[in-house]
Amino acid sequence: MITNTSKHCVAVGKHYGKLRELARQVKTSNKDAIEEAACLMCEAVPNNSVLVPIPGHEGDATYTYLLAKAIADKRHVQVVDAIQGFRRESSHEAKLKGRCINSQVWFYKIENISEGSNIIFIDNVVATGRTCQAARHALGDRGTTLSITIADY
């Protein structure tokens, strides 16, 4: 596991090789990849956690919800699909064009997150950390992101 305190993130590893491919496969909602990623990630989920999937660039949590659910089934913790984002360019597309993204999210089911819960945002890749930062900010700077990989840019 890699911890990046500036991004408030814990990741299985760097965005290279097998983990990079696993993160890509999770993004396609590949069931085997989601199961493999969940097995790798679940050890980093403490008791009393609430898993909150990060929305993709389309605005909804899709594959991250499936990943969070697979982790929750192994750890017997709660998943709350509490974040909605705005449609935007993907981080990868923005990087290829030399631009940064501006992630904005809002919580629409915040009442489903119990006070005192250990909030863990679930993502496949943390690139810039902006979406995770926006999610933390929306929740009063609480929570940590758990991802398959963390990128170096």
N, C-alpha and C positions, 0 to 999 in steps of 0.2 A: 504494500500500500504506500502511496505517496500522499503526503499532506502538503497543501499549499495554503498557508495561513493568510496570505494577502488576498486570495480568492475565496477563502472560507470553504475549501474543497478538499475532499479525500477521494483519491482515485485508485483503481486497481493498478494502473501503471501509466507510462507515457504512451502517446499516440503513435506507436510504431508497430510494424509487423503484425503478429497474430492478434493483438488487442485492437489495433486499428481496424482490421478486417472484421473482428467480432463486433465492434461498435457500428460498423457499416451494416452488418447483417441484422443487428437489433433494429436499426432504423427502417429496415424493410419488413419489420414484424415477423421475422423468421423465428418460429417457435423454438427450434433447437438452440439458436443463438441466444434467445431470451433466457432459456433455461440455464445455459452455460454461464451467461453473464450474472444471472441471479445467484448461482452457486458461488461465483467469485466475490460478489459484492455483499452477500448476506452476513458474512462474519464481521463486517464493519457497522452493523445495525444493532445498537444496544436496545435493551428492554425499554418500555415506555416511549417508543418512537412512534411518530406519525410520519408516514412517507407521503410526500407531496410531489407528484410528477411535474417536471418542468415542461411547459408547452413548447412545441417546435415553432419554426418560422411561419407556419400557417395559422398559429394562434391557439391551437388546441393541443392537449397532451394526448397523443395517440400511442405510439410505441413506448414512450416513457411510462404511460399508465400500465401497459402490459408488463413492462419490466418491474415496476413498483409492486404490482400485484403478485408477480412470481416471487419476489423477495419477501413480501409480507406473508405469503403462504408458508415459506420456510421458517420465518422468524416469529410468526403469530403476532404480528403488529398490524396497525390500522393503515389503510391507504385513504387519503382524502384528495380527490381531484379538485383542488381548491383554487387553481390559478387559470386565468384566461389571459392570453396575450393578444397582441395586435399582429395582423399579417405584416410581414417584413421580408426583406431579402435575407437569405440564409447567411450565417457567419462565413461559411466556406465561399459562397459567391462574392460576398463583400471583400474578403481577403484577396481573392483572385483579381479583383478590380482595384485593390489598394485602398479600400474604404473601411471604416469602422461602422458597426451597427449600433443603433440606439434601441435597446430593448426596453419596452414598457410592458408591465404586467399589472393586473389587478386581481385581488382576491374576491371571489364571489361566494365562497362557502366557508369563510373564516370561522363562522360559529361552530363548524364541525371539528375544529381543532381545539382540544381541551387545553385549558390554561395549565402551564407547567409541562406540557409535552415536549419531548425531544424532537424537534422538527428536522427532518432530513429531506432535502430536495433531491429527486432522482433524475439523472440525465445520462445520456450515453457518452457525450464528449463535452468537456468544458474547454472552450476555445479562449475567448477573451474574458469570460467570467461576467459579462455584462448582464445576461439574463438572470444568472444566479444572484448578482448584486441587486437587480431590480426586485427579485422575489424576496430577498432578505429585507430590503428597505420597506417593501409593502407590509411586512410583518414585524416592523419595529426593530429591524436589524437582528432578528433571531434566525437561527437555522444554519445548517451546514449542507453543502451539496456533496452527494456521493455519486461518482460517475465511473464508467468503465475506464475511460482514459482522460488525460489532461494534455492539451496541446501546448506547444512552446512558443506561441505567438501572442 
